[in-house]
């Protein structure tokens, strides 16, 4: 391979970087559009879509919608729900159950 061609190949940008950037812009576009059209319901729709995709074992699409959900929550000003909330100690649970 000629030296000039090898040098050009080394300077070519990686396609992965552009694919990530395209995906980020797609996430931002979808989330912004959902919030504009649905308001707070955009978060609910993104959650439903995420659950459906996880149930269908479509992990790549689920990752996309997880990011859309995060951006929708940010744009709508909704605090993200804590999925894994710490449980109270067993002694506290017994006290709560007695009431």
C-alpha positions in Angstrom: 0.0 0.0 0.0 1.5 3.4 -0.9 2.4 5.6 1.9 -0.1 8.3 1.0 -3.0 5.9 0.9 -2.0 4.4 4.3 -1.8 7.9 5.8 -5.3 8.7 4.5 -6.8 5.5 5.9 -5.4 6.4 9.3 -7.0 9.8 9.3 -10.5 8.5 8.3 -12.9 8.9 11.2 -14.4 5.8 12.7 -17.9 4.9 11.7 -18.8 3.9 15.2 -18.4 7.5 16.4 -20.9 8.7 13.8 -23.3 5.9 14.6 -23.2 6.9 18.3 -23.7 10.5 17.4 -26.6 9.7 15.1 -28.2 7.6 17.9 -27.8 10.4 20.4 -29.5 12.8 18.0 -32.3 10.3 17.3 -32.9 9.9 21.1 -33.0 13.7 21.6 -35.3 14.1 18.6 -37.8 11.4 19.7 -37.8 12.5 23.3 -38.3 16.2 22.4 -41.1 15.4 20.0 -42.9 13.2 22.6 -42.7 15.9 25.3 -43.9 18.6 22.8 -46.9 16.5 21.8 -47.8 14.6 24.9 -46.3 16.6 27.8 -46.0 14.5 31.0 -47.7 11.6 29.2 -44.5 11.2 27.1 -42.8 9.7 30.1 -45.6 7.1 30.5 -45.5 6.2 26.8 -41.7 5.8 26.9 -42.0 3.5 30.0 -44.7 1.4 28.3 -42.6 1.1 25.1 -39.5 0.1 27.2 -41.4 -2.6 29.1 -42.8 -4.0 25.8 -39.4 -4.2 24.3 -37.8 -5.8 27.3 -40.6 -8.4 27.3 -39.9 -9.1 23.7 -36.2 -9.4 24.5 -35.3 -6.7 22.0 -32.5 -5.3 24.1 -31.0 -2.9 21.5 -34.4 -1.1 21.1 -35.0 -1.2 24.8 -31.7 0.6 25.4 -32.8 3.3 22.9 -36.1 3.7 24.7 -34.4 3.7 28.1 -32.4 6.7 26.9 -35.6 8.3 25.5 -37.3 7.8 28.8 -34.4 9.5 30.6 -34.4 12.5 28.3 -38.2 12.8 28.5 -38.0 12.9 32.3 -35.4 15.6 32.1 -37.3 17.7 29.6 -40.7 17.3 31.4 -39.0 18.1 34.8 -40.0 14.8 36.3 -37.8 13.2 38.8 -36.8 9.7 37.7 -38.4 7.0 39.8 -36.1 4.9 41.9 -36.5 1.4 40.5 -34.6 -0.3 43.3 -35.8 1.3 46.5 -34.1 0.0 49.7 -36.3 -2.1 51.9 -36.8 -1.3 55.5 -35.3 -3.7 58.0 -37.3 -6.8 58.9 -38.1 -5.4 62.3 -39.7 -2.3 60.8 -41.7 -4.4 58.3 -43.2 -6.4 61.2 -44.2 -3.1 62.9 -45.8 -1.9 59.7 -47.6 -5.2 59.2 -49.1 -5.0 62.7 -50.8 -1.7 62.0 
